[in-house]
Amino acid sequence: MIEIQYRVGGPVQGHFPGHHRSSRGDSGFEFRGHASLLDAPDPRRLDLHASLRDPFGGWRVRVHAQRMSVPVTMVVDLSASMAFEGTHRKLDVVADFVDSLSWSAWRNGDSFGFVGCDTAVHPMLLQPQTRQRGAGALLAHALRAHVPAGRSATGLLQVVQHLSRQRSLVFLVSDFHLPPPLVEAVLDGLAAHEVVPVLLWDPLEFGPRTRHGLLNVTDPETGRQRLVWWRPALRARWQAARSAQRTRLLQQLRARRLSPLVLEGGFDADAVTRHFFA
């Protein structure tokens, strides 16, 4: 199992010890200021120089912030387009991601949660925040057996009800083949948390490798099928539409100062780590 190294952008407000910087506590290792001895009664941290400079003649002690934990949650789009199987089956990639992330959260002392949804949140694929070591393995097994069939991902709008009230690190996993207004509404609903959009794409879903010929194409969200003559002109139009969709999505993310993590093909734990530390 390859561990994912991740971090959050600012000090966390957790209540449990962990690996992340925080603005709480008074007996950690990161200096954050001085306080009155009455407010932080620890004579071992008495600062004589600061006490001598106190205009009121009070005793001052050094206060150090403690490292705290943060809730880590994976929110996954399980609409029908996520059933695509090209170089890899998308839900198998998600399952590998869940397994690695949940184990990494446990290693860091963080809690892990999971919310899967299409038109609504799936009760069988809902994991409240937990610190159990094997929670991710059970979820990964369920995801490998799941067959996405929902015709939309509007259930993503209900996700906020299942998240911690504390600011969390949220991995929003989807192929983002979604209407732009829905993407905006989902991102606005998650604005209170630190969101990492994970773009799960496969090279084969944006056009077949064949140069020309008759193809039976299916819209995974609606189930509609159509017979098309695959030719260079249609390939160019297809690629232009893909480029326009990608540009529009990146503009939506940049407007909210979100940096997307793109996974094309299989799961790569090192790519996830590079996203946070590159």
N, C-alpha and C positions, 0 to 999 in steps of 0.2 A: 504494500500500500504506500503510494507516494503522498507525503504530507503537503498540504497547501499552506503557504505562508501568506497571511493577509493582515491588513491593519486598517484602522479607521482614521478619518481625516482630523478629528479633534479629540479633546479629552472626553472620555465616556463618563456617564453618571450612574455606573453600576453599584450594586450593593454586595457583590461577591468578589473575592480576590481573583485576579486574572493576570493577563499579560499586557493590558492596554493602559496607556496614560489616562489619568483621570484628574479631576480637580477636587477630589474628596480625600478624606483621611488626614491624619496628622503624624503618622509614624512610619511613613514609607521611606523611599530613598531619593525622591525628586523634590528638591527644595522649591517651595511655592510662596514663602513669605514668613512673616513673624506674627505672633499672636500673644495676647496677654497670658501670663502664667495661670490666671484664674479661668480662662477659656480653654486652655490646653494644659492641664495640670501634669506636666511631665518634666520634673527638674533635670532629668538627664540631658534635655535639649536646651537648657538655659543658655542664652547668648548674652554674655557680659557686655560686649561692645554695643549691641543694640539696646541693652538696658540702660547703659550710660547715656546714650543719645536720646532716650525717651524724655520728652519735655515734662512729663508728669511724674517722672521718677518711678515708673512701674517696672516690674520684671518682665522681660520679653523672652519668649522661647521660639526656636526655629520649628517651622511646620513643614512637613514633607508629605507630598501626595502619595497615596498608595496606588499600586497597579490594580485595576479592576477588570471584570469580565464584561462582555457585551453579548446580547442575544444575536445569534446568526440564524437567518431564515432564508430558505429557498422557496421562491414562488414560481410555479411552473405552469405554462400554458399547455393544456392537454386537449386543445381543439384538434379537429381531424387532420389538419395539415402537419401536425407533429407525428403522424403515422408514417410519414415519408421514409422510405428505405432506399438509400443510394449506396455510397461507399460504406456507410454505417447506418444502422437503424437509429433514428433520433432518440427514441426513448431509452435505448441501450446506452447512448452517450449521457443522457440525463442520469440514468441509474449509476453509471461510473462516477459522475460528478457528485451525486448524493453520498455515495459510499465514502469517497475521499474527503468531502467537505465535513461530513458529520464526524468522522474520525479525527480530522484536524481540529474541529471545534472542541471535541472532548480533550484532546491533547493540550489545548490552550486554556482549558478551564471555562470555556464558553458554553452556553446552552444552544441547542440546535432545534429548529422547527421547520416544518414543511407544509406548504399549501399547494395542492394541485387543483386546477379548475378548468372547465370549458364554459358552458352556459351557466354553470353554478359551481360552487366549491364541492369537490368530491369528499364525502365523509370518510370513505375508506382510504383516501390518500391525503389525510389531514393529520399532521403530527404537531401537537402543542409543544411549546418549548420544553426540552428535556435535557438532562445531563447523563442519560444512559448511554453506555458505550455502544451497544448493539442496535440502536434505533435506526441508524442509516442502512444497515445491512437488510433489515426487514423491509424498509421502504424501497430499496433498490430491487429486491426480489419482486415486490408488488408492481413496480414500474415495468419490469421486463415482461410481465404477464398482461399488462394493461393494453387494450386496443383503443386508441382515441377515436371517437365518433362524433363528438360535439360539433355543431355547425357554426359555432362562434366561440369567442373567448370573453364574453361579457361577464363571466364569473370573476374575472380579475378585478372588477369594480368592488367586489365584496371582500377582497383580501384583507383590507385594513382592519376589519372586524376581528380577524384571527391573529393579528400581530401584537407584540408586546407594547405596552404603553411607553416603555423606555425606548429611547432612540436605538434602533437596531441596524445591523448590517444586513441588507436585503439583496439577494441575488435574484433578479427578475429574468427568468429563462424562457425564451420564446424564439420562434423563427421570425416574429414580428411581421407576419403576413396579415396585418390587421388594419382596419380603417384608421386613418390618421386621427380622427376625433376620439376614437377609443384609446389609442396610445396616449394622447394628451390627457384624457380623463384619468387613466390608470396612473400615469406619472404624477399628476397633481394630487391624487389620493395618497401617494406614498411620499409626499414631500417632507413629512416629518421624520423620515428615516434616511439613512445613507444607502442609496440605491446603486447597485452595479448591474446595468443592463447586459445580459448575456445573449448575444445574437447567435443562435444555433442554426447554422446553414450547412448545406451539403452541395458540393459542386454540381452534381447531376440534377438538382431540382431546378436549375435555371436554364436548362436546355440539354437535349440529348446529344450524345457524341456523334451520332450519325450525321453525314453531310446533307443527305436529302432522302426523301421517300415519304410514304404514307404513315402517319402516326395517329394512334388513338390516345388523346390526352384527356385527363380527368382533373376537374377542379376538386381538390380534397375537401374544401369547406362546404361546397354545395352538392357534391357528388355528380354534377353534370359532366357528361362526356361529349367529346367532339372529335371528328375525324379531320385532320389537317394535312396539307401537303407541306412537309418540312423542306424549306429551300433557303438559299442564302439571304434573300430579302426578308423573309419571315424571321430568320435568325437575328438579323440586324435589328429589326423592330423589337424582338424579344429582349435582346441585350440592352437596347435603349430604355425600354420600360423598366428593366431591372435596375439600371443605373439611376433612373429618375426616382424610383422607390427608395433606393439606398440613400441617395442624397437628401431626400425629404426626411427620412428617418434620422439621419445624422444631424440635420438641422434642428429637429425637435429635441434631440438629446443635448446638443450644444447649447440651445437656448436655456436649458436647465442646469448647465455646467456638469453634465454627466458624461463620463468617458466609457464607451461601450467595450465589452470584452467579446471578441469575435472568435467563435469556435467553428472552424470549417473542417468537417470530417469527424474524426474521433476525439475523445476527451484527452486533453493534455494538461496535467496538473502543473507542469512547469510554466505553461503559458498563462495560467491563472495567477501564479506567483509573480511572474514578470509584470502583469497588469498593475500590481500594487507597488512594485519596487523599481520598475524601469525608469 
